[in-house]
Amino acid sequence: MTPMVLNLTWSGLLVISAYLLGSLPTGYLAGRWLKDIDIREHGSGSTGATNILRTVGKGPAVVVLLIDALKGVAAISLVNGFYTLTQVSLLPETWQPWLVALAAFAAIFGHSKSIWLNFTGGKSVATSIGVIFTMSWPVGLGTLGVFAVVLAISRIVSLSSIAGAIAVSLLMYLTKAPLAYELFGIAAGIYVIIRHRSNIQRLLTGTEPQIGKPLSPAVSLETGTD
């Protein structure tokens, strides 16, 4: 096996592992274990923490939120740990930021398109927060701050998530992050916004639900909030 093929093989394994970590169906399992329900058939139909909050309860929602964020942390730590623990680097050092960015996106994609749930899932907000904090804690704090401020003002999770998604790429640029991280911020931000397209439609019509208010029957099970 040539060195390039070996490098690509190791890289592929790391990215696939990151996807599988992101795919762990935390919200789905919480619904099954705590209420014996398929969370995808209740509330907004999403497996994310917001739907768990509405359908299962506050405690489970907090746990799901934390675990979903830790999935992102684990995905990035897997790549960084690979470089740290191998006494003789099996991959070029110049590849590390690019592999981190790929693993980050793979984890985010895995949360929203889980192989264990027939490629359904949540909106990837919590997992995105986890990967961003691990990639760059100043960007993570800034993104979380934007999310918190918008949520405090609007009490709308989807709007706060969209604002955070936009902030990521700007903060990556302002903090002079590696090019791979900047490109990740743009790609991940666009992906999260696309995942919220139905929420954007409801925001424009003024029908998007706020925290503490029940979902309207018009909210689709397939395209609800996270």
C-alpha positions as CSV (number, residue, x, y, z in Angstrom):
1,M,0.0,0.0,0.0
2,T,1.5,3.3,-1.0
3,P,1.9,6.1,1.5
4,M,-0.9,8.2,-0.1
5,V,-3.3,5.3,-0.1
6,L,-2.5,4.7,3.5
7,N,-3.0,8.3,4.4
8,L,-6.3,8.4,2.6
9,T,-7.4,5.2,4.4
10,W,-6.6,6.6,7.8
11,S,-8.3,9.8,7.0
12,G,-11.4,8.1,5.7
13,L,-11.6,6.0,8.9
14,L,-11.4,9.1,11.1
15,V,-14.1,10.9,9.1
16,I,-16.4,7.8,9.1
17,S,-15.9,7.4,12.8
18,A,-16.9,11.0,13.3
19,Y,-20.0,10.5,11.3
20,L,-20.9,7.4,13.4
21,L,-20.4,9.4,16.6
22,G,-22.7,12.1,15.3
23,S,-25.2,9.5,14.3
24,L,-25.8,8.2,17.8
25,P,-29.6,8.8,18.2
26,T,-29.7,10.4,21.6
27,G,-33.1,12.0,21.4
28,Y,-34.7,8.9,19.8
29,L,-33.3,6.7,22.6
30,A,-34.6,9.1,25.2
31,G,-38.1,8.9,23.8
32,R,-37.9,5.1,23.6
33,W,-36.5,4.6,27.1
34,L,-38.5,7.2,29.0
35,K,-41.9,7.1,27.3
36,D,-41.7,4.2,24.9
37,I,-42.4,6.5,21.9
38,D,-40.8,7.2,18.6
39,I,-40.0,10.9,19.1
40,R,-40.1,11.3,15.3
41,E,-43.9,10.8,15.5
42,H,-44.5,13.4,18.1
43,G,-44.1,17.2,18.4
44,S,-42.0,18.5,15.5
45,G,-40.8,15.1,14.6
46,S,-37.2,16.1,15.2
47,T,-34.8,14.1,17.5
48,G,-33.2,17.2,18.9
49,A,-33.3,18.6,22.4
50,T,-36.1,21.2,21.7
51,N,-38.6,18.4,20.7
52,I,-37.5,16.4,23.7
53,L,-38.3,19.4,25.9
54,R,-41.8,19.7,24.4
55,T,-42.5,16.0,24.3
56,V,-40.6,14.3,27.2
57,G,-39.6,16.9,29.7
58,K,-36.9,19.4,30.8
59,G,-34.5,17.0,32.5
60,P,-34.3,14.6,29.5
61,A,-33.9,17.6,27.2
62,V,-30.9,18.9,29.1
63,V,-29.3,15.5,29.0
64,V,-29.9,15.1,25.3
65,L,-28.5,18.6,24.6
66,L,-25.3,17.8,26.5
67,I,-24.8,14.4,24.9
68,D,-25.5,15.7,21.5
69,A,-22.9,18.5,22.1
70,L,-20.4,15.9,23.5
71,K,-20.8,13.9,20.2
72,G,-19.3,16.9,18.4
73,V,-16.5,17.2,21.0
74,A,-15.7,13.5,20.7
75,A,-15.5,13.7,16.9
76,I,-12.9,16.5,16.9
77,S,-11.1,14.9,19.8
78,L,-10.8,11.7,17.8
79,V,-8.8,13.5,15.1
80,N,-6.7,15.5,17.5
81,G,-6.1,12.5,19.7
82,F,-4.9,10.5,16.7
83,Y,-2.3,13.0,16.0
84,T,-1.3,13.3,19.7
85,L,-1.1,9.7,20.5
86,T,0.7,8.3,17.5
87,Q,4.4,8.5,18.3
88,V,5.2,8.5,14.6
89,S,2.7,10.6,12.8
90,L,0.7,8.4,10.4
91,L,-0.7,11.4,8.6
92,P,0.9,14.7,7.4
93,E,0.6,17.5,10.0
94,T,-0.7,19.9,7.3
95,W,-3.7,17.6,7.0
96,Q,-4.8,18.0,10.6
97,P,-7.0,21.2,10.3
98,W,-8.6,19.8,7.2
99,L,-9.4,16.5,8.9
100,V,-10.7,18.3,11.9
101,A,-13.0,20.3,9.6
102,L,-14.2,17.2,7.7
103,A,-14.8,15.3,11.0
104,A,-16.7,18.3,12.4
105,F,-19.0,18.4,9.3
106,A,-19.3,14.6,9.3
107,A,-20.5,14.7,13.0
108,I,-23.0,17.4,12.2
109,F,-24.3,15.6,9.1
110,G,-24.5,12.3,11.2
111,H,-26.8,14.0,13.8
112,S,-29.2,15.2,11.1
113,K,-28.9,12.1,8.9
114,S,-28.4,9.2,11.3
115,I,-27.7,5.8,9.7
116,W,-29.5,4.3,12.7
117,L,-32.7,6.2,12.0
118,N,-33.0,5.7,8.2
119,F,-31.1,9.0,7.7
120,T,-33.4,11.2,9.8
121,G,-32.5,13.1,12.9
122,G,-32.3,16.7,14.3
123,K,-31.1,20.0,13.1
124,S,-27.5,19.5,14.4
125,V,-27.4,22.7,16.5
126,A,-26.2,21.1,19.7
127,T,-23.6,18.9,17.9
128,S,-22.5,22.1,16.0
129,I,-21.9,23.8,19.3
130,G,-19.8,20.9,20.5
131,V,-17.6,20.8,17.5
132,I,-17.1,24.6,17.4
133,F,-16.1,24.8,21.0
134,T,-13.5,22.0,20.4
135,M,-12.2,23.6,17.3
136,S,-11.9,27.1,18.7
137,W,-13.3,28.0,22.2
138,P,-13.4,31.7,21.5
139,V,-15.6,31.1,18.5
140,G,-17.7,28.7,20.5
141,L,-18.2,31.3,23.3
142,G,-19.0,34.0,20.7
143,T,-21.5,31.7,18.9
144,L,-23.1,30.6,22.2
145,G,-23.4,34.3,23.2
146,V,-25.2,35.2,19.9
147,F,-27.5,32.3,20.4
148,A,-28.3,33.2,24.0
149,V,-28.9,36.9,23.3
150,V,-31.3,36.2,20.3
151,L,-33.1,33.5,22.4
152,A,-33.5,35.9,25.4
153,I,-35.0,38.5,23.1
154,S,-37.1,36.3,20.8
155,R,-37.7,33.1,22.8
156,I,-37.5,31.3,19.4
157,V,-34.9,28.5,19.2
158,S,-34.8,28.3,15.5
159,L,-34.1,32.0,15.1
160,S,-31.4,31.8,17.7
161,S,-29.9,28.8,15.9
162,I,-29.9,30.6,12.5
163,A,-28.2,33.6,14.1
164,G,-25.6,31.4,15.6
165,A,-25.0,29.7,12.3
166,I,-24.4,33.0,10.6
167,A,-22.1,34.1,13.5
168,V,-19.8,31.1,13.2
169,S,-18.2,32.0,9.8
170,L,-17.8,35.6,10.8
171,L,-16.1,34.7,14.1
172,M,-13.8,32.2,12.5
173,Y,-12.6,35.0,10.2
174,L,-12.3,37.6,12.9
175,T,-10.3,35.2,15.1
176,K,-8.0,34.3,12.2
177,A,-8.8,30.6,12.3
178,P,-7.1,28.2,9.8
179,L,-8.6,28.4,6.3
180,A,-10.1,24.9,6.8
181,Y,-12.0,26.2,9.9
182,E,-13.2,29.2,8.0
183,L,-14.5,27.1,5.2
184,F,-16.1,24.7,7.7
185,G,-17.9,27.7,9.3
186,I,-19.4,28.7,6.0
187,A,-20.4,25.2,5.0
188,A,-21.8,24.2,8.4
189,G,-23.6,27.5,8.8
190,I,-25.3,27.1,5.3
191,Y,-26.2,23.5,6.2
192,V,-27.8,24.4,9.5
193,I,-29.7,27.2,7.9
194,I,-30.9,24.8,5.1
195,R,-32.1,22.4,7.8
196,H,-34.2,25.2,9.2
197,R,-35.8,26.2,5.9
198,S,-39.3,25.3,7.1
199,N,-38.7,27.3,10.3
200,I,-37.7,30.3,8.2
201,Q,-41.0,30.1,6.3
202,R,-42.9,30.1,9.6
203,L,-40.7,33.0,10.9
204,L,-41.7,35.0,7.8
205,T,-45.4,34.3,8.4
206,G,-45.1,34.9,12.2
207,T,-46.2,31.3,13.1
208,E,-42.9,30.0,14.5
209,P,-43.5,28.7,18.1
210,Q,-41.7,30.3,21.1
211,I,-40.3,28.4,24.0
212,G,-43.0,27.5,26.4
213,K,-45.8,27.6,23.8
214,P,-47.2,24.4,22.2
215,L,-46.6,23.6,18.5
216,S,-49.3,24.6,16.0
217,P,-50.9,21.6,14.3
218,A,-49.6,23.2,11.0
219,V,-46.0,22.3,12.0
220,S,-45.0,19.4,9.9
221,L,-43.6,16.3,11.5
222,E,-40.9,16.0,8.9
223,T,-39.6,19.6,9.0
224,G,-40.2,20.9,12.5
225,T,-37.9,22.7,14.9
226,D,-35.0,20.9,16.5
